[in-house]
Amino acid sequence: MAFNLSVLQTSTAIFLIALGIVVISGPKLIRKMVSRGYVSRDANKPGNARAATMGGIAVALGYAVALLIALQLYGAMNASLMLAAILTVVMISYLGFVDDVLSLRDLYRVLLPLFAALPLMVVKAGTTTMLIPFVGHVNFNFGTVVLPLLGPITANLYVLLLIPIGVVAASNLVNLLAGFNGLEAGIGVIVSAALALAAVLSGAPPEALFLSVAMAGACLGFLLFNWYPAKAFPGNITTYAIGANVAAIVILGNMERIGAIALMPQIVEFFLKARTGFQAENFGKVGKDGRLSYTGTTSSLTHLIMKKFRPTEQQLVLMLLALQLLFGALAVASMYA
């Protein structure tokens, strides 16, 4: 039986379902991971503190189930676009799971997300005309081009080029700034909430809003287990999923500039990491008092904060989340610039 709720009612239901599934499934998942030996040392604490790994399984589950239920709650939804976005995030979550288990090489972390972009490419998601700063509106659909031996093909560079680049870039960007209790899930909540607000204010299609609130609810639920001191780590499952969901939101909502501003801390992190060929870790040295310090080459925003403030892990995470909140607000404000 299908319902016909309003956008607000559907968004609320999606948020609560995603939140509830993670909160309910989280404890059982943590116990199962611990019993099977899927635990890892918490590198940011003195001693041998450990927590369950791959907690992002609960995040992906809550996110996907909430959106699938939403297909029955909101009758005017574009089911093809929504299913394509869900499949993209689920596929990249599976990649994160494989990466957590097998520790894939960096090359595979770049190439494999291209396959996750295929669902969005198949349904030709997004608007091919983009507003580029200092250039203006550019249409990336160049129509039909006849190639020797191949014949006529549709030269839609937005679908063929920009969608896969967006999915790969966003998923890997979120994965760069991670590794501290509550950081990844907190980033997921803040970025998703900012994009949800932007979707409402810009009049974006409801699918963009629904994707946003689903991830916000799932990440908020996971914070109960990931906040200091963490009982579970999110793993690459969560970071890849958050990034791919951001890509899907901005593609469906035609909010590329807003998404880029919201992820500005991650973009800065990318350039800092690039200085060392992406070999640098975010961690520092943990003192007996629990404070974090760093004296090497600055290759992360975490290094900057450690050098300047010598914070505790909680303080470091709160500073980074405050920075993320600032750029989330700037992303929304950019709509009126």
C-alpha positions in Angstrom: 0.0 0.0 0.0 1.4 3.3 -1.1 0.9 6.6 0.9 1.1 10.1 -0.3 2.8 12.1 2.4 4.0 15.7 2.0 7.7 16.4 1.4 8.0 17.5 5.0 6.3 14.4 6.4 8.4 12.2 4.1 11.6 13.9 5.1 10.8 13.5 8.8 10.0 9.8 8.3 13.2 9.2 6.4 15.3 10.9 9.1 13.7 9.0 11.9 13.8 5.6 10.1 17.5 5.9 9.3 18.2 7.1 12.8 16.2 4.3 14.4 17.7 1.5 12.3 21.2 2.6 13.2 20.4 3.0 16.9 18.7 -0.4 17.1 21.2 -2.4 14.9 24.3 -0.7 16.3 24.7 -2.5 19.6 24.2 -6.0 18.0 26.6 -5.2 15.2 29.3 -4.0 17.7 28.9 -7.2 19.7 29.2 -9.3 16.6 32.3 -7.5 15.3 34.0 -7.8 18.7 33.2 -11.5 19.0 34.6 -12.1 15.5 37.8 -10.2 16.3 37.0 -7.2 14.0 38.5 -4.7 16.4 41.2 -2.1 16.0 43.3 0.0 18.3 42.3 3.6 18.8 45.5 5.4 17.8 44.6 8.7 19.5 44.5 7.4 23.1 47.2 6.3 25.5 47.3 2.7 26.3 45.6 0.0 24.2 42.0 1.3 23.8 40.2 -0.7 21.1 36.8 -0.5 19.3 34.8 -2.5 16.8 35.5 -1.8 13.1 33.2 -1.5 10.2 30.4 0.2 12.1 29.5 1.8 8.8 27.5 -1.3 8.0 24.7 0.1 10.2 25.0 3.5 8.5 24.6 2.0 5.0 21.7 -0.2 6.2 19.8 2.7 7.8 20.3 5.0 4.9 19.2 2.5 2.2 16.2 1.1 4.0 14.9 4.5 4.9 15.0 5.7 1.3 13.5 2.5 0.0 10.6 2.9 2.4 10.3 6.5 1.2 9.5 5.3 -2.3 6.1 4.2 -0.8 5.6 7.3 1.2 5.9 10.0 -1.4 4.0 9.3 -4.6 5.5 12.1 -6.7 9.1 10.9 -6.3 11.2 10.1 -9.4 11.8 6.4 -8.6 14.5 5.9 -11.2 16.6 8.7 -10.0 16.2 7.7 -6.3 17.0 4.1 -7.0 20.1 5.1 -9.0 21.3 7.3 -6.2 20.7 4.6 -3.6 22.5 2.0 -5.7 25.5 4.3 -6.2 25.9 4.8 -2.4 25.3 1.1 -1.6 27.9 0.1 -4.3 30.5 2.5 -2.9 29.7 1.3 0.6 30.5 -2.2 -0.5 33.8 -0.9 -1.9 34.5 0.6 1.5 33.7 -2.7 3.2 36.2 -4.5 0.8 38.8 -1.8 1.5 38.4 -2.2 5.2 38.9 -5.9 5.0 41.6 -6.1 2.2 43.3 -2.6 2.5 43.1 -1.9 -1.3 45.9 -0.1 -3.1 45.3 3.6 -3.7 44.9 3.0 -7.5 41.8 0.8 -6.8 40.4 3.4 -4.4 40.3 5.8 -7.4 39.2 3.4 -10.2 36.6 1.3 -8.5 34.3 4.2 -7.5 33.9 4.8 -11.2 31.7 1.7 -11.3 29.6 3.0 -8.5 28.8 6.1 -10.7 27.2 3.9 -13.4 23.7 4.0 -12.0 23.6 7.8 -12.0 25.1 7.8 -15.5 22.6 5.3 -16.9 19.6 7.4 -15.8 21.3 10.6 -17.0 20.9 12.2 -13.6 21.4 15.9 -13.2 21.2 19.1 -15.3 23.8 19.4 -18.1 23.9 23.2 -17.8 26.2 24.4 -15.0 27.1 27.9 -13.7 30.8 28.2 -13.7 32.4 31.1 -11.8 33.8 33.8 -14.1 32.5 31.9 -17.2 28.8 31.8 -16.9 26.3 29.0 -17.8 27.9 26.2 -19.8 25.9 23.3 -21.4 28.0 20.1 -21.3 25.6 18.3 -23.6 27.1 18.7 -27.1 24.4 16.7 -28.8 25.1 13.9 -31.3 28.6 13.4 -32.7 29.4 11.0 -35.5 32.6 9.1 -35.0 34.4 7.0 -37.6 33.6 3.3 -37.2 31.5 3.9 -34.1 28.7 6.0 -35.8 26.6 8.6 -33.9 27.0 8.9 -30.1 25.6 11.4 -27.6 28.4 13.7 -26.4 26.9 14.4 -23.0 30.1 15.3 -21.1 28.1 15.9 -17.9 27.0 12.2 -17.9 30.2 10.7 -19.4 32.7 12.7 -17.5 31.5 15.0 -14.7 29.3 12.5 -12.9 32.0 9.8 -12.5 34.6 12.5 -11.6 32.2 13.9 -9.0 31.5 10.5 -7.4 35.2 9.5 -7.3 36.3 12.9 -6.0 33.7 13.3 -3.3 34.0 9.8 -1.9 37.8 10.1 -1.6 37.7 13.6 -0.3 35.6 12.7 2.8 37.9 9.7 3.4 40.9 12.0 3.7 39.8 13.9 6.8 39.0 11.1 9.2 40.4 8.9 12.0 39.1 10.5 15.2 36.2 9.6 17.4 33.0 11.3 16.1 34.7 13.1 13.2 33.5 11.3 10.2 29.9 10.8 11.4 29.8 14.4 12.6 30.9 15.6 9.2 28.2 13.5 7.7 25.6 15.1 9.8 26.7 18.7 9.2 27.3 18.4 5.4 24.0 16.5 4.9 22.1 19.0 7.0 23.6 21.9 5.1 22.7 20.3 1.7 19.2 19.6 3.0 18.7 23.2 3.9 20.1 24.3 0.5 17.8 21.9 -1.3 14.8 23.4 0.5 15.8 27.0 -0.1 16.8 26.5 -3.7 13.7 24.5 -4.7 15.7 21.5 -5.7 13.9 18.2 -6.5 12.7 16.4 -3.4 15.0 13.5 -4.1 18.0 15.7 -3.2 16.4 16.6 0.1 15.5 12.9 0.9 19.1 11.8 0.2 20.3 14.5 2.6 18.1 13.7 5.5 18.6 9.9 5.2 22.4 10.3 5.6 22.0 12.9 8.3 19.8 10.6 10.3 22.0 7.5 9.8 25.2 9.5 10.8 23.5 11.0 13.8 22.5 7.6 15.0 26.0 6.3 14.6 27.4 9.2 16.7 25.9 7.4 19.7 28.5 4.7 19.3 31.3 6.7 17.6 31.5 9.7 19.9 34.4 9.8 22.4 35.2 7.2 23.7 34.2 5.3 20.6 32.6 1.9 20.8 32.8 1.5 17.0 34.7 3.0 14.1 32.9 4.0 11.0 35.5 2.6 8.5 35.7 3.5 4.9 32.2 2.2 4.5 30.9 5.4 6.0 33.4 7.9 4.5 32.8 6.6 1.0 29.1 6.6 1.5 29.0 10.1 2.8 31.0 11.4 -0.1 29.1 9.5 -2.8 25.8 10.7 -1.2 27.1 14.3 -1.4 27.8 13.7 -5.1 24.4 12.3 -5.7 22.7 15.2 -3.9 24.5 17.9 -5.9 23.9 16.1 -9.2 20.2 15.6 -8.6 19.8 19.1 -7.1 22.0 20.9 -9.5 24.0 22.2 -6.5 27.6 21.6 -7.6 28.9 24.9 -6.3 27.1 24.5 -2.9 28.6 21.0 -2.6 32.1 22.2 -3.4 31.9 24.9 -0.7 30.5 22.5 1.9 33.5 20.1 1.3 36.1 22.9 1.3 37.8 21.5 4.5 38.2 18.2 2.6 39.5 20.0 -0.5 42.1 21.8 1.6 43.0 18.5 3.2 43.5 17.1 -0.3 46.1 19.7 -1.2 47.9 19.2 2.1 48.0 15.5 1.6 49.2 15.9 -2.0 52.4 17.4 -0.6 53.4 14.0 0.6 52.0 11.9 -2.2 49.0 11.0 0.1 51.2 9.0 2.3 50.8 11.1 5.5 48.6 10.1 8.4 46.3 12.4 10.3 47.5 11.2 13.7 50.0 12.8 16.0 51.7 11.8 19.2 49.5 11.1 22.2 50.9 12.4 25.5 50.2 10.8 28.9 47.7 13.6 29.6 45.8 12.5 26.4 46.8 15.6 24.5 47.8 15.4 20.8 51.0 16.9 19.4 52.7 16.9 16.1 56.2 18.2 15.0 56.6 16.9 11.4 55.7 18.4 8.1 52.2 19.8 8.1 50.2 17.4 5.8 46.8 17.7 7.4 44.4 20.1 9.0 44.8 17.9 12.1 48.5 18.6 12.1 47.8 22.4 12.1 45.5 22.2 15.0 47.9 19.9 17.0 50.8 22.3 16.4 48.8 25.3 17.4 46.7 24.1 20.3 47.9 20.7 21.4 44.3 19.7 22.0 42.7 16.6 23.4 41.0 14.3 20.8 37.6 15.7 21.8 38.8 19.3 21.3 40.4 18.5 18.0 37.1 16.9 16.7 35.0 19.9 18.0 37.3 22.3 16.2 37.1 20.4 12.9 33.3 20.1 13.2 33.1 23.8 13.9 35.1 24.4 10.7 32.8 22.1 8.8 29.8 23.9 10.2 31.2 27.2 9.0 31.7 26.0 5.5 28.2 24.4 5.6 26.8 27.8 6.4 28.9 29.5 3.7 27.6 26.9 1.2 24.0 27.8 2.0 24.8 31.5 2.0 26.5 31.2 -1.4 23.0 30.7 -2.9 22.4 34.4 -2.4 25.8 35.7 -3.6 
